[in-house]
Amino acid sequence: MQTNPAHQPEQDVETARYVTSIYDTPFSKLPNPKRVWLGAPSSSLEGIGRLSLLTPQVVSAAATSEIKTGQRVGLGWDMRKVEYSQFGRQKFEHKIIPLEGPGGSGFGACFDDAYNMNPQQSSQWDGFRHYSQPRNSKDSSKSQDRVFYGGTTKAEIMDASNHRIGLQYWAPEGIAGRGILLDYKHWTASQSPPIIYSTFSTHSIPFSTILAMCKDYKITPQRGDILLIRTGVISEWDNMTEQQKQEYAAQEEPQHAGVEACTELLEWLWDSGITAVAGDAISWED
């Protein structure tokens, strides 16, 4: 049953819980657009969040209408990159372990691979446990009184026996649906004059540009779409010197190009039915 916070005290608006019928509510009519928490605490619906838009019907329709050639493309980057990561994150480690083969076939007849890595170093989905928000959505973004999606607390996350909003809710079915690609790197090069920028700067992609790319690429978002934006991080990183990479990792204030963080973008994502956003940028938003 969907709650109706319009008739509740202000404190209840902060903790309202919804079912998926909330997706039919326009952004402008949401009681609190900054906080739309699905499902009861610790439920599977809370755990998958907006991925609940990826119903079997939505995924089946996408596969039926979009798959033409069967060509497959991996979206993950080299696990060893970035070689110099910010915030002191550990580097990727790969160890090849020779083993004694069965039946006297000798040492090194077979091998194991062992990996030690921080997923934030390379390609990854940010789970709901990655970044928090102020407990009171009206507080400053720098407030130290914070919660994670659904109101999950730091104590719950640090409790290894507590699986609330963990990736185990995403893993059984994965994330599969119609992807729409906005190639900002290509689009900026095609402008007259070309738009010059660095992906390792505070360059902002305006919301108006998102709409312009959709028009130029003839893309109309549909409910359940996964929005991908390419900025050109990989080619720029691969052409940086070792010193430039180390200087980047040492930045006190990270400089990353990304999409303009504005209410208009949030409203468009909600009303378009976008289920997830991704891209090659270090930070999706600027």
N, C-alpha and C positions, 0 to 999 in steps of 0.2 A: 504494500500500500504506500502510495506517495504521500509524504507529509506536505502540509500547506503552511509554510512559514509566514505567509502574509498575515495570519491571524495569531502568531506566536510572539512572545517577547523577543527583543533584539538578541538576547543571548542564545535563544533557540535557533535563530537564523544561522548562526555560526556553525551549528552542529546538525543542520538538517540533513536527512538521508533520503536518497531518491532511488527509484527503479528506472528502467530504461525508457519508460514513456516520457521522461523528462527531455529526451532528445527531440520531441515534437514541439517543445517550447522554444520560441525564438529567443535569441540572446537578449534582446531588449526587454523581455518579460521575465528573465530569470531573477529570482529573489536576490541572489548574490552571485554574479557571474565569476567572481574570483574563487568561488568555492562550491563546486558541484560534486558532492561525495556520493558515490553509488553504493548501495547495499549496506547491510548491517556490518558492524565492526567484525573483522576476521572472516568475513564471508568470501566465497569465491568471486561474487560480483564485485565486491570492493577490490579484490585482488587483481582483476583484469581491467577494471575501470572502463575507459572509453574503447578499449579493444572489444567490448561487448557489441559494438557496431558491426563487427565481422561475423555476422550470422552465417549459417550454411547457405542460406539463400543469396546473400550478398556475395559471398566468395564464389559460389557456383556461377552466378550471373557474370562475374568478372572473368572467370576462366573461359566461359562459353563465348563471350563477346570479344575478348582481348587477345587470347593466345592464337597466333597466326603461324609462326615459323617453328616454334618449339625450341628456339635458341635460348640457352641459359646464360645468365650473367651473375657472377658473384659480386656482392656488394661490400664484402669485408676487405679491409686494407691488410697489408703485411703485418702480422702480429708483432714484429720487432719494432714497429714504428708507432709513435715517434720515438727516436732513439734518445732524445733529451726531452723529458717531460716536465711539466710544471708541478709545483706543490711538493717537490721531493718524491714523486712517485717512483717506485722501483722499476728498474729496467727489465725487459723480457729476458728470460733465461731458458735455454734449451739444452738438455743433456741427453746424449746418446748412450744407452747402457747396454753393453754386450752381455749376453747370457750364455750359460752352458747349454748346448743343444741336447735334446733327448737321444738316448741310445748311443752315447759316446760320439756324437757328431762334432764335439769340440766346442771350446769357448769362442763365442762370437758367431755361432751358427744361426743365432737369431738375436734380435735387438729390440729393446724397448725405447720409447721416447718419453722423457719427463719434462714438463713445462712448469715454470714458475713465473707468474705474470700478474699484473694489475690490469684488468680489462679496460680501465679508463685510459690506459696508455694508447690504445689503438681503437679499432672500430668496436662499438658496443651500443646496446640500447641502455639508456639511463632508466633504471628501475625506479619505482616509487620511493625506495629507501635512499636514493642518492642525494636529493636536495630537499631542504625543508622550507617552511614558510612561517611567518609570525603566527602565533596561536590566535591572536585577534587580527583578522584580515585588515582592520583599519590602522593597525600599528605600522611603524616604519619598517622598511625591509631589513633594517639593521637590528631590529629587536632581537634580544637573546632569549626571549620566551617563545619557543618555536615548536611546531609539530610537523609531521609529514602527512602524506595523503591519508584522508580518512580520520585525521586526528591522532594518528599513530605517534607515539612518543619516542624520545631517544632511548629511554629505559627499555621499551619493548624491542627496539632494534638491537640493542646491545645484549639482549637475552637470547642466547643461541637456540634456546628451546622454543622461542616465539617465532612463528613463520608468517606473521601478519604482513600483508602487502609484499610478500617476497616473489621472486621470479618463478617460483614453482607453480604459480597460478598461470603464467604465460606459457611455460614450457610444454605442457601436454599437446597443445595444438599449434604452437608456434605463432608466428605473425605472417599471415598469408592473405593477400587481397590484391586489388588493383592499385598499382603504383602510378603516380603521375609525376613526371620529371620536368622541373623548370631549370634549364641549364643557364644559370646566370652568367657563367664565364663566357659561354658562346654568345649569349644575348648582348652583353656589354661590348664585345668585340665587333658586333654587327651594327652598332649605333654610329651615327655620324654627328660629331666625331666620336671615336671609341671612348668608352668610360674606362679610365685607368685606375687601378686600385691594387692594394696588397691584401691578401687574406689574413696576414699577420699585422693588422692595423685595426683601428676602430671604425673602419668603413661600414656604413649602414645601408642595407638594402631596403629602400622605402616600400611601404605597403602599396603605393601607387604602381611601383615597378612590378610587384607580384601580379597585380591585375593586368598590367601591360603584357607581361610574359604569357599569361594565360590566353590573352587575346591573340598575340602573335603566333603562339604554338597551337592555337585552336583547341585549347583544353577547357572542358567544362567539368568542374569537380562534381563527384557523385558521393552519396552517403557510403561511408566505409572506405573511402580512398586513403591511401598512404602518400603523403606529400613529400617528395624528394627534391632538394635544392642543391645544385652543384655550384660551388664557388671557385674551385681550382686549387684547393689546398695541396693535393698530392704532388702535382707538377711543381708548385712553388717550393714545397719542402725539399723535394729531391734535388732542386737546383741551388739550395742554400749551402753555404760553407759550414764546416764543423763549428767555427767560431760563431757564426750567425745563429746556429741551432742552440749553442750553449748560452748565448746572450738571451735568446728567446726564453729558455727554461729558467733563467735567473730573474725574469721580470717580476717585480713586486705587484704590479697591476697588469694582469694579462691583457694583451691586445689581440682581439680576434674580430674579424669581419663576421657579420651575421645579419639576420633579418631584423628590421626595425621592430622594437618591442612597443606596441601601441594597442589601444583598445580596439581600433578598427580592424587590426589583424586578428585579434582574438575573436571578435564578432564574426568575421568572415570564416574562420576555421570552424567555429561552432555551427553556424547556420549552413555551411557547405557540407557538414557531416564528415569532416576529416577525422579519421580515427587515430592517426599517428603522424608525426613529422620526423624527418631524418635528413641527413645530408653529409657532405664531406667536410663541412666547417667544424673547427674545434668547438665552437659554441654556436648552436643553431640561431640564437638571438644575439644581437650586438649588446 
